[in-house]
Amino acid sequence: MQSSSFTFADLSRFLKRAPKLRTYIIPSVVLLVLDYIILKNLSYLSFLFVLPLLITFAIDYSMFKLMTKTFPRRRINFLDFLSFFICNVYFIILKAAFPGYLNIFFDIVLSFSVAAMLRSMIFFLYISESIRRIFVPSLIYTLALFPGLILTHSPLEPILLFVGTSMIFLLGGYFFAFVNINSITTEFGQSPISVMNFLLNTGSRSEHDAYSFLKSIYNKEKETIVQTIDIKDINGKRKVVLVFPYVHPGPFGSVGTSNLPYKLQSLLDDIGSDLMVFHTTTTNSNNSVREEDIERISHAVRESMRHSNYVSTITRFRKLRAGKHTLGIIRFGDYGIGVMIPEREKFDDVSLSEGMKMISEMKKMGAADFAVLDAQTHFSYGAKPLENLGSIVSTAKREFFRMVPKDEARIGYSRVEGNSSALGPMGIQCIVIETSQKKQALILTDSNNILDSVINAARSSIKDVDEVEFFTTDNHFVNAGTLDMNPLGEKDNVQEIVELMKKAVSEASQDVSPCSMGFGSSAVKVSMGDESSFQNLLNKVSKTVRRAKYGIVLTVFLCLFLSISISDIIFYSVKIF
């Protein structure tokens, strides 16, 4: 898998970030003061600068309430104030550099025309590629100047110029956005705008449109595996089934393998117990977008359970230092689970190929079978994928054969649901493992990662067990339609989440009883991307963004040249002065 400095978190922040409202107050006041110094007329300042901004806010807020797209208030504020800032700065520079060049009305309409470029580029990305759909919204800020021009008795010629220059900047912005996005469209065969719309907005067709682009990335049918651990009490009653599918629980929303834990639970509800679906060594390149793949995975779960080999002895869960990383490991009979924990060295996802190598290495050394998981905890923005498990594999092989399972497997299970946007439908699940040495709780949250603050608070508060370890399903369902990774704890009341965890641990502790554990494995064919598919997309986006930084300068200068040329022609041919 290719490494890159550009991650999904970078893309999220790039597309979603917008300052808070108070950020705009001081710059706005400063610009209005400078405008007044130039204009020396309070009516002009009010009608030509303040009034258009207020009209634009009113129209934008109303327009997006009526649309099926979600354009948050914070994003509207950013767009409208940025339009205001750009127009004002251009006006001030124009008057400072060429104080007697044009009539004041010509200067103002030239300045306001620039907003059409900004808005056309923003709406191209966030709303639609169709110029017909974004034509009027792109012109709202510039059109909002018309009442002010009329109230200040502007001559007709600047108004005519206004129409022409606004068209130049609108088309310039649209052309710039189209050319840059087209480079991605050419490589992947589909425009990424549908995905952007799905990530950023809501609408009846958003997932359908996103699917068209995503299937061009996740289009390789590959064989992977599904492993299960079937936990039953001594009477043969099933308590819970641990499921380890080597596909990634993305890409977004409810598309494909997103929300995989709940989808599998729904398809396998007849087995008589809950499933705990863990995050394995997979990345966003290993997503699947076909619904039929969910069916295939559910059949693989059944097949894996059908071939389970049961044991009844277990060791405690141990955490070890493996080079720069932390490895969690547990053994039951001749089977085991290894967990990559981003506790010391932060990472986000683990290469599927590395996970398969580790399983192979453990089996060569004598393990009957071995599951390799990524805990997907200790969230950190900008963390990179873990691409080499060399030192971890060596540590796992050494420790696995030192760990002799002598204790009777005593296990309890519970699940609680919570009212949090960061929790998927499976809520918080917990198994408690009791050995002669320790009573340990393994908590699985149906979330897209989890913050250290939640982990630390839970460890301090939970008293029913000796140790608590954390896992997440990495369910991308919780960031549907927002491009917000929304890790558990970032927007939540941490204490409320901790209370849910305490309840889960308490109930699982009360459920502890002697059990047998059946390990099974089954192959399954699903459609996913190449090992570096998703990273290639991010790299392409990063390259496009970098190239756009230079392209926008050329586009702006070209539009300025054309608009000033037109103003010269109108100004001097009509001989206003």
C-alpha positions as CSV (number, residue, x, y, z in Angstrom):
1,M,0.0,0.0,0.0
2,Q,1.3,3.4,-0.9
3,S,2.1,5.8,1.9
4,S,0.9,9.4,1.7
5,S,0.9,12.4,3.8
6,F,-2.8,13.0,2.7
7,T,-5.3,11.0,4.8
8,F,-9.0,10.7,5.0
9,A,-8.9,13.0,8.1
10,D,-7.1,15.6,5.9
11,L,-9.8,15.4,3.3
12,S,-12.5,15.7,5.9
13,R,-11.0,18.8,7.4
14,F,-10.3,20.3,4.0
15,L,-13.9,20.0,2.8
16,K,-15.8,20.6,6.1
17,R,-13.8,23.2,8.0
18,A,-15.4,26.6,8.5
19,P,-14.6,29.3,11.2
20,K,-17.0,30.2,13.9
21,L,-19.3,33.3,13.4
22,R,-17.3,35.5,15.9
23,T,-14.2,35.0,13.7
24,Y,-15.7,37.3,11.1
25,I,-16.6,40.3,13.3
26,I,-13.2,42.1,13.5
27,P,-12.2,41.7,9.9
28,S,-15.6,42.9,8.8
29,V,-15.5,46.0,10.9
30,V,-11.9,46.8,9.7
31,L,-13.0,46.5,6.1
32,L,-16.1,48.7,6.5
33,V,-14.0,51.4,8.2
34,L,-11.6,51.4,5.2
35,D,-14.6,51.5,2.8
36,Y,-15.9,54.5,4.6
37,I,-12.6,56.3,4.5
38,I,-12.6,55.7,0.7
39,L,-16.3,56.5,0.1
40,K,-16.7,59.3,2.6
41,N,-20.4,58.6,2.4
42,L,-22.4,56.6,4.9
43,S,-25.3,56.0,2.5
44,Y,-23.0,54.5,-0.1
45,L,-21.4,52.3,2.7
46,S,-24.8,51.1,3.9
47,F,-26.5,50.5,0.5
48,L,-23.5,49.2,-1.5
49,F,-21.7,47.1,1.1
50,V,-23.8,46.3,4.1
51,L,-27.2,45.8,2.4
52,P,-25.9,43.3,-0.2
53,L,-24.4,41.1,2.5
54,L,-27.7,41.1,4.5
55,I,-29.7,40.3,1.4
56,T,-27.3,37.5,0.5
57,F,-27.6,36.0,4.0
58,A,-31.4,36.1,3.8
59,I,-31.6,34.5,0.3
60,D,-29.0,31.8,1.1
61,Y,-30.6,30.8,4.3
62,S,-34.0,30.6,2.6
63,M,-32.7,28.9,-0.5
64,F,-31.0,26.0,1.4
65,K,-34.0,25.5,3.6
66,L,-36.0,24.7,0.5
67,M,-33.3,22.5,-1.1
68,T,-32.8,18.8,-0.5
69,K,-29.2,19.5,0.1
70,T,-27.8,20.2,3.5
71,F,-25.7,23.3,3.6
72,P,-25.1,24.1,7.3
73,R,-25.4,27.6,8.6
74,R,-21.7,27.7,9.5
75,R,-20.9,26.9,5.8
76,I,-23.3,29.6,4.6
77,N,-21.6,32.1,7.0
78,F,-18.2,31.2,5.6
79,L,-19.3,31.5,2.0
80,D,-21.1,34.8,2.4
81,F,-18.4,36.5,4.6
82,L,-15.7,35.2,2.3
83,S,-17.5,36.8,-0.6
84,F,-17.8,40.0,1.3
85,F,-14.0,40.0,2.2
86,I,-12.8,39.2,-1.3
87,C,-15.0,42.0,-2.9
88,N,-14.0,44.5,-0.2
89,V,-10.3,43.8,-0.5
90,Y,-10.4,44.0,-4.3
91,F,-12.3,47.3,-4.0
92,I,-9.7,48.8,-1.5
93,I,-6.8,47.6,-3.6
94,L,-8.3,49.0,-6.8
95,K,-8.9,52.4,-5.2
96,A,-5.5,52.5,-3.5
97,A,-3.6,51.5,-6.7
98,F,-5.7,53.5,-9.2
99,P,-7.4,56.3,-7.2
100,G,-8.7,58.2,-10.3
101,Y,-9.0,55.3,-12.7
102,L,-12.7,54.8,-12.8
103,N,-16.0,56.1,-11.5
104,I,-16.7,54.8,-8.0
105,F,-19.7,52.8,-9.2
106,F,-17.5,51.1,-11.8
107,D,-15.0,50.2,-9.1
108,I,-17.7,48.7,-6.9
109,V,-19.3,46.6,-9.6
110,L,-16.0,45.3,-10.7
111,S,-15.2,44.3,-7.1
112,F,-18.6,42.6,-6.6
113,S,-18.3,40.6,-9.8
114,V,-15.4,38.6,-8.2
115,A,-17.9,36.9,-5.8
116,A,-19.5,35.0,-8.7
117,M,-16.2,33.1,-9.2
118,L,-16.0,32.0,-5.6
119,R,-19.6,31.0,-5.4
120,S,-19.6,29.1,-8.7
121,M,-16.6,27.0,-7.5
122,I,-18.1,26.3,-4.1
123,F,-21.5,25.3,-5.5
124,F,-19.8,23.2,-8.2
125,L,-18.2,21.1,-5.5
126,Y,-21.0,21.1,-2.9
127,I,-24.1,21.2,-5.0
128,S,-23.9,20.2,-8.6
129,E,-21.7,20.0,-11.7
130,S,-24.6,21.3,-13.8
131,I,-24.1,25.0,-14.6
132,R,-27.9,25.4,-15.0
133,R,-28.4,24.4,-11.3
134,I,-25.7,26.6,-9.9
135,F,-26.0,29.6,-12.3
136,V,-28.5,31.7,-10.2
137,P,-27.0,30.7,-6.7
138,S,-23.6,31.7,-8.0
139,L,-24.9,35.2,-8.8
140,I,-26.8,35.9,-5.6
141,Y,-24.2,38.0,-3.9
142,T,-23.5,40.1,-7.0
143,L,-27.2,40.5,-7.8
144,A,-27.8,41.6,-4.2
145,L,-25.9,44.8,-5.2
146,F,-28.6,45.9,-7.6
147,P,-31.0,47.4,-4.9
148,G,-28.0,49.4,-3.6
149,L,-27.1,50.7,-7.1
150,I,-30.7,51.8,-7.6
151,L,-31.0,53.5,-4.2
152,T,-27.7,55.4,-4.8
153,H,-28.8,56.5,-8.3
154,S,-26.0,54.7,-10.1
155,P,-25.7,55.5,-13.9
156,L,-26.9,52.7,-16.2
157,E,-23.5,51.9,-17.7
158,P,-22.0,50.4,-14.5
159,I,-25.0,48.2,-14.2
160,L,-24.5,46.9,-17.8
161,L,-20.8,46.4,-17.0
162,F,-21.9,44.5,-13.8
163,V,-23.8,41.9,-15.9
164,G,-20.9,41.3,-18.2
165,T,-18.1,41.1,-15.6
166,S,-20.2,38.8,-13.4
167,M,-20.7,36.4,-16.3
168,I,-16.9,36.4,-16.8
169,F,-16.1,35.5,-13.2
170,L,-18.9,33.0,-12.9
171,L,-17.8,31.1,-16.1
172,G,-14.1,31.4,-15.0
173,G,-14.9,29.8,-11.6
174,Y,-17.0,27.1,-13.2
175,F,-14.3,26.3,-15.9
176,F,-11.6,26.2,-13.2
177,A,-13.6,23.7,-11.0
178,F,-14.5,21.6,-14.0
179,V,-10.9,21.3,-15.3
180,N,-9.5,20.3,-11.9
181,I,-12.3,17.8,-11.1
182,N,-12.1,16.3,-14.7
183,S,-8.5,15.1,-14.0
184,I,-10.0,12.7,-11.3
185,T,-13.0,11.8,-13.5
186,T,-10.6,10.8,-16.3
187,E,-8.6,8.5,-14.1
188,F,-11.5,6.8,-12.3
189,G,-14.1,6.9,-15.1
190,Q,-16.6,8.6,-12.9
191,S,-17.0,12.1,-11.4
192,P,-16.2,12.3,-7.7
193,I,-18.8,15.1,-7.2
194,S,-21.5,12.5,-6.5
195,V,-19.5,11.2,-3.7
196,M,-18.8,14.7,-2.4
197,N,-22.6,15.4,-2.5
198,F,-23.2,12.2,-0.5
199,L,-20.5,13.0,2.0
200,L,-21.5,16.6,2.5
201,N,-25.2,16.7,1.8
202,T,-28.4,14.7,2.1
203,G,-30.9,13.9,-0.6
204,S,-33.0,11.0,-2.0
205,R,-30.5,10.2,-4.7
206,S,-27.2,10.9,-2.9
207,E,-26.3,7.3,-2.0
208,H,-27.4,6.1,-5.5
209,D,-25.2,8.7,-7.2
210,A,-22.2,8.0,-4.9
211,Y,-22.5,4.3,-5.7
212,S,-21.7,4.9,-9.4
213,F,-18.4,6.4,-8.5
214,L,-17.5,4.1,-5.7
215,K,-18.1,1.0,-7.7
216,S,-15.4,2.2,-10.1
217,I,-12.9,2.0,-7.2
218,Y,-14.1,-1.2,-5.5
219,N,-14.5,-3.4,-8.6
220,K,-12.0,-6.2,-8.0
221,E,-13.5,-9.6,-6.9
222,K,-11.1,-11.0,-4.3
223,E,-11.1,-13.9,-1.9
224,T,-10.8,-13.1,1.7
225,I,-11.8,-14.9,4.9
226,V,-14.3,-14.7,7.7
227,Q,-13.4,-16.1,11.2
228,T,-15.8,-16.7,14.0
229,I,-15.6,-17.7,17.7
230,D,-18.8,-19.3,18.9
231,I,-19.2,-18.9,22.7
232,K,-21.6,-21.3,24.4
233,D,-22.3,-22.1,28.0
234,I,-22.0,-25.6,29.4
235,N,-25.6,-26.3,28.5
236,G,-24.9,-25.6,24.8
237,K,-26.8,-22.3,24.8
238,R,-25.1,-19.7,22.6
239,K,-24.0,-16.5,24.4
240,V,-22.5,-14.5,21.6
241,V,-20.6,-15.0,18.4
242,L,-17.4,-13.1,17.8
243,V,-17.1,-12.3,14.0
244,F,-13.8,-11.3,12.3
245,P,-14.6,-10.4,8.6
246,Y,-11.6,-9.3,6.6
247,V,-13.4,-6.6,4.8
248,H,-13.5,-3.0,5.8
249,P,-16.8,-1.5,7.4
250,G,-17.0,1.4,4.9
251,P,-17.1,3.3,2.7
252,F,-19.8,5.7,4.0
253,G,-23.3,5.8,5.3
254,S,-25.2,2.5,4.6
255,V,-23.4,1.8,1.3
256,G,-22.1,-1.7,0.9
257,T,-20.1,-2.9,4.0
258,S,-20.8,0.3,5.9
259,N,-22.9,-0.6,9.0
260,L,-21.7,-4.2,8.5
261,P,-22.2,-5.2,12.2
262,Y,-26.0,-4.4,12.1
263,K,-26.4,-5.8,8.6
264,L,-24.9,-9.2,9.6
265,Q,-26.9,-9.2,12.8
266,S,-30.1,-8.7,10.8
267,L,-29.3,-11.5,8.3
268,L,-28.2,-13.9,11.1
269,D,-30.8,-13.1,13.7
270,D,-31.9,-16.7,13.7
271,I,-28.7,-18.0,15.3
272,G,-30.1,-17.1,18.7
273,S,-27.5,-14.6,19.9
274,D,-25.8,-11.3,19.2
275,L,-22.8,-11.0,17.0
276,M,-19.8,-9.0,18.0
277,V,-18.3,-7.8,14.7
278,F,-14.7,-6.7,15.2
279,H,-12.5,-4.5,13.0
280,T,-9.8,-6.7,11.4
281,T,-6.6,-5.7,9.6
282,T,-8.2,-3.9,6.6
283,T,-8.1,-0.4,5.2
284,N,-10.5,1.7,3.1
285,S,-9.2,0.0,0.0
286,N,-11.0,-3.2,1.3
287,N,-14.5,-1.7,1.4
288,S,-17.2,-3.3,-0.7
289,V,-20.1,-1.4,-2.2
290,R,-22.2,-4.3,-3.4
291,E,-25.1,-5.4,-1.3
292,E,-24.8,-9.0,-2.5
293,D,-21.4,-9.1,-0.8
294,I,-23.2,-8.7,2.6
295,E,-25.1,-11.8,1.8
296,R,-21.9,-13.6,0.9
297,I,-20.3,-12.6,4.1
298,S,-23.3,-13.7,6.1
299,H,-23.1,-17.1,4.4
300,A,-19.4,-17.3,5.3
301,V,-20.2,-16.6,8.9
302,R,-22.7,-19.5,8.9
303,E,-20.1,-21.8,7.2
304,S,-17.4,-20.8,9.6
305,M,-19.6,-21.5,12.6
306,R,-20.6,-24.9,11.1
307,H,-16.9,-25.9,11.0
308,S,-16.1,-24.6,14.6
309,N,-13.7,-26.6,16.7
310,Y,-14.5,-26.1,20.4
311,V,-12.1,-25.7,23.3
312,S,-12.7,-24.8,27.0
313,T,-9.4,-23.5,28.3
314,I,-8.1,-19.9,28.0
315,T,-5.4,-17.5,29.1
316,R,-5.9,-13.9,30.2
317,F,-5.6,-11.1,27.6
318,R,-2.1,-9.7,27.7
319,K,-0.7,-6.4,26.3
320,L,2.9,-6.4,25.2
321,R,5.4,-4.0,23.7
322,A,6.3,-5.0,20.1
323,G,8.9,-2.5,18.9
324,K,7.2,0.9,18.7
325,H,3.7,-0.7,18.9
326,T,1.4,-2.4,21.4
327,L,0.2,-5.9,20.8
328,G,-2.7,-7.5,22.6
329,I,-2.8,-11.3,22.6
330,I,-5.0,-14.1,24.1
331,R,-4.9,-17.8,23.6
332,F,-7.6,-20.5,24.0
333,G,-6.7,-24.1,23.2
334,D,-4.4,-23.9,20.2
335,Y,-6.2,-20.8,18.8
336,G,-5.5,-17.2,19.4
337,I,-6.2,-13.6,18.7
338,G,-3.7,-10.8,18.1
339,V,-4.7,-7.2,18.4
340,M,-2.8,-4.2,17.0
341,I,-3.5,-1.4,19.5
342,P,-2.6,2.2,18.5
343,E,-1.8,3.1,22.1
344,R,1.9,4.1,22.0
345,E,2.4,4.6,18.2
346,K,-0.7,6.0,16.6
347,F,-2.0,4.5,13.4
348,D,-5.3,4.2,11.5
349,D,-6.0,0.9,9.9
350,V,-3.6,-2.0,9.1
351,S,-2.8,-3.5,5.7
352,L,-4.9,-6.5,4.8
353,S,-1.9,-8.3,3.2
354,E,0.1,-7.8,6.4
355,G,-2.7,-9.3,8.4
356,M,-2.9,-12.3,6.1
357,K,0.9,-12.8,6.4
358,M,0.6,-12.8,10.2
359,I,-2.1,-15.4,10.2
360,S,0.0,-17.6,7.9
361,E,3.1,-17.1,10.1
362,M,1.2,-18.1,13.3
363,K,-0.2,-21.2,11.7
364,K,3.2,-22.2,10.4
365,M,4.5,-22.0,13.9
366,G,1.8,-24.4,15.1
367,A,-1.3,-22.4,16.0
368,A,-4.5,-24.2,14.8
369,D,-5.8,-20.8,13.6
370,F,-5.3,-17.2,14.6
371,A,-7.3,-13.9,14.2
372,V,-5.6,-10.6,13.6
373,L,-7.5,-7.5,14.7
374,D,-7.0,-3.7,14.7
375,A,-8.5,-2.3,17.9
376,Q,-9.2,1.0,16.0
377,T,-9.0,3.0,19.2
378,H,-7.0,6.0,20.6
379,F,-8.2,8.3,17.8
380,S,-5.7,10.8,16.4
381,Y,-6.3,13.1,13.4
382,G,-3.7,12.4,10.6
383,A,-2.7,9.0,11.8
384,K,-1.3,6.9,9.0
385,P,-2.0,3.2,8.1
386,L,0.3,0.6,9.7
387,E,2.0,-1.1,6.8
388,N,4.6,-3.4,8.3
389,L,3.9,-5.9,11.1
390,G,7.4,-7.4,11.2
391,S,8.2,-6.7,14.9
392,I,4.7,-7.5,16.0
393,V,4.6,-10.9,14.3
394,S,7.9,-11.8,16.0
395,T,6.5,-10.8,19.4
396,A,3.2,-12.7,18.7
397,K,5.0,-15.9,17.7
398,R,7.2,-15.8,20.8
399,E,4.5,-15.0,23.3
400,F,1.8,-17.3,21.9
401,F,3.8,-20.4,22.6
402,R,4.7,-19.2,26.1
403,M,1.1,-18.7,26.9
404,V,-0.4,-22.0,28.1
405,P,-4.2,-22.0,28.5
406,K,-4.8,-23.6,31.8
407,D,-7.8,-21.8,33.1
408,E,-11.4,-22.8,32.5
409,A,-13.0,-20.4,30.0
410,R,-15.5,-18.4,32.1
411,I,-17.1,-15.7,30.0
412,G,-20.1,-13.3,30.3
413,Y,-21.7,-11.1,27.7
414,S,-23.9,-8.0,27.5
415,R,-25.0,-5.3,25.1
416,V,-26.4,-1.8,25.9
417,E,-27.7,0.8,23.5
418,G,-27.0,4.5,23.7
419,N,-28.5,7.7,22.3
420,S,-25.4,9.0,20.5
421,S,-24.8,10.0,16.9
422,A,-21.3,8.4,17.3
423,L,-22.8,5.0,18.1
424,G,-24.1,2.6,15.5
425,P,-27.1,0.3,16.0
426,M,-25.1,-2.3,17.9
427,G,-24.3,0.1,20.7
428,I,-21.8,-1.0,23.3
429,Q,-21.0,-4.7,23.7
430,C,-18.9,-6.3,26.3
431,I,-17.4,-9.7,27.2
432,V,-15.9,-10.3,30.6
433,I,-13.3,-13.1,30.8
434,E,-12.5,-14.5,34.2
435,T,-9.3,-16.5,34.9
436,S,-7.5,-17.4,38.0
437,Q,-5.3,-14.3,37.6
438,K,-7.7,-11.6,36.5
439,K,-11.2,-10.5,35.6
440,Q,-11.0,-8.6,32.3
441,A,-13.6,-6.7,30.3
442,L,-13.2,-6.4,26.5
443,I,-15.5,-3.5,25.4
444,L,-16.5,-3.2,21.7
445,T,-18.2,0.1,20.7
446,D,-20.1,0.3,17.4
447,S,-18.3,3.5,16.4
448,N,-15.7,5.0,14.1
449,N,-12.9,5.0,16.6
450,I,-12.9,6.4,20.2
451,L,-11.1,9.2,22.0
452,D,-8.5,8.7,24.7
453,S,-10.6,10.9,27.0
454,V,-13.4,8.2,26.9
455,I,-11.0,5.4,27.4
456,N,-9.2,7.0,30.4
457,A,-12.5,8.1,32.0
458,A,-13.9,4.6,31.7
459,R,-10.8,2.9,33.1
460,S,-11.0,5.2,36.1
461,S,-14.7,4.6,36.7
462,I,-15.2,0.8,36.0
463,K,-14.6,-1.1,39.3
464,D,-16.3,-4.5,38.5
465,V,-13.2,-5.9,36.8
466,D,-9.4,-5.7,37.1
467,E,-8.7,-4.5,33.6
468,V,-10.6,-3.0,30.7
469,E,-9.6,-3.1,27.1
470,F,-11.3,-1.3,24.2
471,F,-12.2,-2.1,20.6
472,T,-14.3,-0.4,18.0
473,T,-16.1,-1.8,15.0
474,D,-14.8,1.2,12.9
475,N,-18.4,1.5,11.6
476,H,-18.5,4.3,8.9
477,F,-22.2,4.4,9.3
478,V,-21.9,7.1,12.0
479,N,-20.3,9.6,9.6
480,A,-23.0,9.2,7.0
481,G,-23.6,12.3,4.8
482,T,-21.2,14.6,6.8
483,L,-17.7,13.6,6.0
484,D,-17.3,13.9,9.8
485,M,-15.4,10.9,11.2
486,N,-17.2,11.5,14.5
487,P,-15.2,9.3,16.8
488,L,-16.9,8.3,20.0
489,G,-16.4,11.1,22.6
490,E,-15.7,14.0,20.2
491,K,-19.3,15.4,20.4
492,D,-20.6,13.3,23.2
493,N,-21.1,13.7,26.9
494,V,-18.2,11.6,28.0
495,Q,-19.7,10.7,31.4
496,E,-22.9,9.4,29.7
497,I,-20.8,7.1,27.5
498,V,-18.8,6.0,30.5
499,E,-22.1,5.2,32.4
500,L,-23.2,3.0,29.4
501,M,-19.8,1.2,29.5
502,K,-20.1,0.7,33.3
503,K,-23.6,-0.8,32.8
504,A,-22.3,-3.2,30.0
505,V,-19.4,-4.4,32.2
506,S,-21.6,-4.9,35.2
507,E,-24.2,-6.9,33.3
508,A,-21.5,-9.0,31.6
509,S,-19.8,-9.7,34.9
510,Q,-23.1,-11.0,36.3
511,D,-23.4,-13.3,33.2
512,V,-20.0,-15.0,33.7
513,S,-20.2,-18.8,33.6
514,P,-18.2,-21.7,32.3
515,C,-18.1,-21.7,28.5
516,S,-16.7,-23.4,25.4
517,M,-15.3,-21.5,22.5
518,G,-15.5,-22.7,18.9
519,F,-13.1,-21.2,16.4
520,G,-14.1,-21.4,12.7
521,S,-13.0,-20.0,9.4
522,S,-14.4,-19.7,5.9
523,A,-13.3,-18.2,2.6
524,V,-15.5,-15.7,0.8
525,K,-15.3,-13.8,-2.5
526,V,-16.2,-10.1,-2.4
527,S,-15.6,-7.0,-4.5
528,M,-13.1,-4.6,-3.1
529,G,-10.4,-2.3,-4.3
530,D,-6.7,-3.0,-4.9
531,E,-4.5,-2.7,-1.9
532,S,-3.8,1.0,-2.6
533,S,-7.1,2.0,-4.3
534,F,-8.4,4.3,-1.6
535,Q,-5.0,5.8,-1.0
536,N,-4.6,6.4,-4.7
537,L,-7.8,8.4,-4.7
538,L,-6.7,10.5,-1.7
539,N,-3.3,11.1,-3.4
540,K,-5.1,12.2,-6.6
541,V,-7.3,14.6,-4.6
542,S,-4.2,15.9,-2.8
543,K,-2.4,16.4,-6.2
544,T,-5.5,18.2,-7.6
545,V,-5.7,20.5,-4.6
546,R,-2.0,21.4,-4.9
547,R,-2.3,22.1,-8.6
548,A,-5.4,24.1,-8.1
549,K,-3.5,26.5,-5.8
550,Y,-1.5,27.7,-8.9
551,G,-4.3,27.3,-11.4
552,I,-6.6,29.7,-9.4
553,V,-4.1,32.5,-9.6
554,L,-4.0,32.2,-13.4
555,T,-7.8,32.0,-13.6
556,V,-8.3,35.1,-11.4
557,F,-5.8,37.2,-13.3
558,L,-7.4,36.2,-16.7
559,C,-10.9,37.1,-15.4
560,L,-9.6,40.4,-14.0
561,F,-7.9,41.2,-17.3
562,L,-11.1,40.6,-19.3
563,S,-13.4,42.4,-16.9
564,I,-11.1,45.5,-16.7
565,S,-10.8,45.5,-20.5
566,I,-14.6,45.5,-20.8
567,S,-14.8,48.3,-18.3
568,D,-12.3,50.3,-20.2
569,I,-14.3,49.9,-23.4
570,I,-17.6,50.9,-21.8
571,F,-16.1,53.7,-19.7
572,Y,-14.3,55.4,-22.5
573,S,-16.7,54.8,-25.3
574,V,-19.6,56.1,-23.4
575,K,-17.4,59.0,-22.1
576,I,-19.0,59.1,-18.7
577,F,-16.4,61.6,-17.5
